[in-house]
Amino acid sequence: MCGIVGYIGNNAVEEVLLDGLKNLEYRGYDSAGVALNDNGSIDVFRAEGKLNNLYDVLAGVRARVHHSGQGIGHIRWATHGGATLDNAHPHKSNDGKLALVHNGIIENFETLKAQLQQKGYHFFSQTDTETAVHLIDDEYKQCGSLEAAVIRAVNQLKGAFAFCIMHQNEPDKIIAVRKNAPLIVGLGHDENFIASDIPALVGKAEKIIYLDDNELAIVRQNDVTVKNFNGQVISKRAEPLSLEPEAISKRGYKHFMLKEINEQPDIIRGQLALRLPDVNRPVVLEGINPAVLTAGIRRVEIIACGTSLHAAAVARYVMESLCRIPVSVEAASEYIYQPHLTDAQTLVVGISQSGETADTLTALKQARAAGARILALTNREDSSIVRCADMVLPLKAGIEVSVAATKSYTAQLMSLYLLALSIAEAGKTLPAEEILSLKRELLQIPAKLEEILSNSGEIQQCALKFSSFKNFVFMARGVNLASALEGALKLKEISYINANGYAAGELKHGPIALLDEHMPVVAVLIPGSQTYDKMLSNCEEVYARKARLIAVSPVEDLRQKAMFDTVLLIPHCREIFSPLLVNIPLQLLAYYIADNLGREVDQPRNLAKSVTVE
């Protein structure tokens, strides 16, 4: 989950590295550091906390290192070892000649560390990374070649790692290594770059080489050579970098999260234009034939983590309703370590915004080994999940910078709705006129999202009223249980308020003990649903305990006015599509509460955007 960058060229290396790290700060902000090869010696500068602290450390030395042409940088999300200066990257060899930055986890570091200590190496941090530094240094002292030393060392390491490595004796190169952790090489004019993710290279590199697992790149100023871990040269295709700097700008919004919430109508409109251009014709899913996708399939398993897991829960309800096929939903971190019934008659759908979520990737590899057919949903068509899948359904949401997922969640929902409709069409599990009606209603969703966003004043007032509360409960039934869970997750992620989502019928089986006048309860009510009257009864139970009630609903009748403190209105729609609309006021409520509390909305503590470790 850490972010790493590397640069070799004629520009001011510290400026290039800092700018790259700034665009990767969503990957971690426990510490930051750079290593600069300045006049034949490697200088390391590190700081605890956010990247701004590293700027301060470097402020007094920039003039001295301005012409340095080789460097590596790191932004840390702590795994092994606390968020301290000693544990900050880059790490150096004991003689100070070799420097390394790392993303991932080295599983056998303790064994290797003991062996290196017996050889006389001294360790100054709690990290697993320092083991890799000393191991490569030990191999270098034996063979005298950085490339050979790296190859010999990585073949001894177990786990997930992406490295940038440089040695003061070989100032013409940086070596980049990838195994189960993302890493790309950016190509420029008389300069080259290395990064964990594309945002670090936007506006700098013109083309990109995507490294695959068990590959390393020897990156020079005017040349890149890629080899496997056996030292064999591999031919790699460089792809154009089409993103412009505007894609990672706030465009006048206070936070990336608010910008990304407001981008959702256009993202959904774009998906529908691509995949539902004509309601009288079948849904178009790029490269996916629904009949082939489901041929011989008797059940569907959806595997995901975090927010994507909530999208999966909605998909279960939708697919079982429309496609008449059994669907199970499993957290990837649980799927990996338990017995399951996955086989050749199972369609496994893996969902990951980044396409690099370690648990999800491991689960999909296990499912493939069991003979399952794999469909991946991801926002990053260049990511690792693509190589685990038989077919891919891109989210088309664009770069999402804020750590808390918003537009990618809505894009996941719409992609899953369209997938379910496509399967229902191919399998004729619904009458043609019903499918046509569902398609027509989907086409109205972008305008309804815009209506909610253009009338957000009530949500802002509600947030102001409830920002001082320390706990929240979210409740719903049916397809919107996932909406309640996601609403609670958003609030706790960015405001640090303890929020929990429940099936409304389960409230009286324990959680109701929490309710009093200090506990706001957010209830999702969809008129016309099978459980609408039951939801109102659940709200009566909450009201009787003097809890403060907030409704998210398309109606505002007298019965609700008497019971609810606030009603956050959404346009009318069928219950099955309501998660697309309910999601927006819940995202905005979380955003405005967090902003009122002065939280760092885009970079909430302890979180990272791309979870690349198990």
Stockholm file with secondary structure:
# STOCKHOLM 1.0

chainA/1-614         MCGIVGYIGNNAVEEVLLDGLKNLEYRGYDSAGVALNDNGSIDVFRAEGKLNNLYDVLAGVRARVHHSGQGIGHIRWATHGGATLDNAHPHKSNDGKLALVHNGIIENFETLKAQLQQKGYHFFSQTDTETAVHLIDDEYKQCGSLEAAVIRAVNQLKGAFAFCIMHQNEPDKIIAVRKNAPLIVGLGHDENFIASDIPALVGKAEKIIYLDDNELAIVRQNDVTVKNFNGQVISKRAEPLSLEPEAISKRGYKHFMLKEINEQPDIIRGQLALRLPDVNRPVVLEGINPAVLTAGIRRVEIIACGTSLHAAAVARYVMESLCRIPVSVEAASEYIYQPHLTDAQTLVVGISQSGETADTLTALKQARAAGARILALTNREDSSIVRCADMVLPLKAGIEVSVAATKSYTAQLMSLYLLALSIAEAGKTLPAEEILSLKRELLQIPAKLEEILSNSGEIQQCALKFSSFKNFVFMARGVNLASALEGALKLKEISYINANGYAAGELKHGPIALLDEHMPVVAVLIPGSQTYDKMLSNCEEVYARKARLIAVSPVEDLRQKAMFDTVLLIPHCREIFSPLLVNIPLQLLAYYIADNLGREVDQPRNLAKSVTVE
#=GR chainA/1-614 SS CCEEEEEEESSCHHHHHHHHHHTTGGGCCSEEEEEEEETTEEEEEEEESSHHHHHHHHHTTHHHHTTCCEEEEEEECCSSSCSCTTTCSCEECTTSCEEEEEEEEETTHHHHHHHHHHTTCCCCSSCSHHHHHHHHHHHHHHHSCHHHHHHHHHTTCCEEEEEEEEETTCTTCEEEEEESSCCEEEECSSEEEEESSGGGTTTTCSEEEECCTTEEEEEETTEEEEEETTSCEECCCCEECCCCGGGGSCTTCSSHHHHHHHTHHHHHHHHHHHHCSCTTSCCCCTTCCHHHHHTTCCEEEEEECHHHHHHHHHHHHHHHHHHCCCEEEEEHHHHTTSCCCCCTTEEEEEEESSSCCHHHHHHHHHHHHTTCEEEEEESCTTSGGGGGCSEEEECCCCCCCSSSCSHHHHHHHHHHHHHHHHHHHHHTCSCHHHHHHHHHHHHTHHHHHHHHHHTCHHHHHHHHHHTTCSEEEEEECGGGHHHHHHHHHHHHHHHCCEEEEEEGGGGGGTGGGGCSTTCEEEEECCTTSTTHHHHHHHHHHHHHTTCEEEEEESCCCHHHHHHCSEEEECCCCCGGGHHHHHHHHHHHHHHHHHHHTTCCTTSCTTCCSSCCCC
#=GC SS_cons         CCEEEEEEESSCHHHHHHHHHHTTGGGCCSEEEEEEEETTEEEEEEEESSHHHHHHHHHTTHHHHTTCCEEEEEEECCSSSCSCTTTCSCEECTTSCEEEEEEEEETTHHHHHHHHHHTTCCCCSSCSHHHHHHHHHHHHHHHSCHHHHHHHHHTTCCEEEEEEEEETTCTTCEEEEEESSCCEEEECSSEEEEESSGGGTTTTCSEEEECCTTEEEEEETTEEEEEETTSCEECCCCEECCCCGGGGSCTTCSSHHHHHHHTHHHHHHHHHHHHCSCTTSCCCCTTCCHHHHHTTCCEEEEEECHHHHHHHHHHHHHHHHHHCCCEEEEEHHHHTTSCCCCCTTEEEEEEESSSCCHHHHHHHHHHHHTTCEEEEEESCTTSGGGGGCSEEEECCCCCCCSSSCSHHHHHHHHHHHHHHHHHHHHHTCSCHHHHHHHHHHHHTHHHHHHHHHHTCHHHHHHHHHHTTCSEEEEEECGGGHHHHHHHHHHHHHHHCCEEEEEEGGGGGGTGGGGCSTTCEEEEECCTTSTTHHHHHHHHHHHHHTTCEEEEEESCCCHHHHHHCSEEEECCCCCGGGHHHHHHHHHHHHHHHHHHHTTCCTTSCTTCCSSCCCC
//
